[in-house]
């Protein structure tokens, strides 16, 4: 008996695929990697089709659904700045290691495969079929750490804190 989540929901997470993102995103185009060489973050580039003039995010991600408890920190709060509104939101997700193990989200060394930089897509009801909370402003994991050691002689919970990225200067 390792305990259980209280009032579980299902978090849809987009796990960042680092090797996939670092690959050449546009084939014969000018980009050679999906990461900016100065800032070491995924790039957004223009497609070659001048009729659509579309911007493409080079992030390569894998979507997973994980049972969790949801704790809101600041949801959709806006700060004002000279450059416009700056979203300031956050969510804390509490996940059980039993679920992560069952879903194959624990590495061979015992560490979680959910990591800093992964994106929170949405929150669904426990059955997973019904959308409960869309995430309108992209939120990314800024902290991921295990907690609740000792219950049944094992670690039990993983905390992941998701926060939005600033869109302007404060």
SULCOR-V943943 format. One record per backbone hydrogen bond with DSSP energy under -1.0 kcal/mol. NH is the residue of the N-H (numbers start at 1). CO is the residue of the C=O. E is the energy in kcal/mol with one decimal. If there is no record, write none. Layout:
NH_CO_E + NH_CO_E
This chain:
9_68_-3.2 + 10_124_-2.6 + 11_66_-3.1 + 12_122_-2.9 + 13_64_-2.7 + 14_119_-3.1 + 15_62_-3.0 + 17_60_-3.5 + 21_17_-2.4 + 22_18_-2.0 + 29_26_-1.9 + 36_41_-2.8 + 40_36_-2.1 + 43_34_-2.6 + 45_56_-2.6 + 47_54_-2.4 + 53_49_-2.2 + 56_45_-3.5 + 58_43_-2.7 + 62_15_-2.0 + 64_13_-2.6 + 66_11_-2.6 + 68_9_-2.4 + 69_94_-2.4 + 71_92_-2.6 + 73_90_-2.2 + 79_86_-2.7 + 81_84_-1.2 + 84_81_-2.0 + 86_79_-3.3 + 88_77_-3.4 + 90_74_-3.2 + 91_162_-2.5 + 92_71_-3.3 + 93_160_-3.0 + 94_69_-2.3 + 95_158_-3.1 + 97_156_-3.4 + 100_96_-1.9 + 101_97_-2.9 + 102_98_-2.2 + 103_99_-2.1 + 104_101_-1.1 + 105_100_-3.2 + 107_111_-3.5 + 110_107_-2.0 + 113_105_-2.9 + 117_141_-2.1 + 118_115_-1.9 + 119_14_-2.5 + 120_139_-2.7 + 121_12_-2.9 + 122_12_-1.1 + 123_133_-2.4 + 124_10_-3.3 + 125_130_-2.7 + 128_125_-2.4 + 132_123_-2.4 + 133_123_-2.5 + 135_121_-1.2 + 140_163_-3.0 + 141_118_-3.1 + 142_161_-3.1 + 143_161_-1.3 + 145_159_-2.5 + 147_157_-2.8 + 153_150_-2.4 + 154_151_-1.2 + 156_147_-1.0 + 157_147_-1.8 + 158_95_-3.1 + 159_145_-3.1 + 160_93_-2.5 + 161_143_-2.7 + 162_91_-3.4 + 163_140_-2.6 + 164_89_-1.7
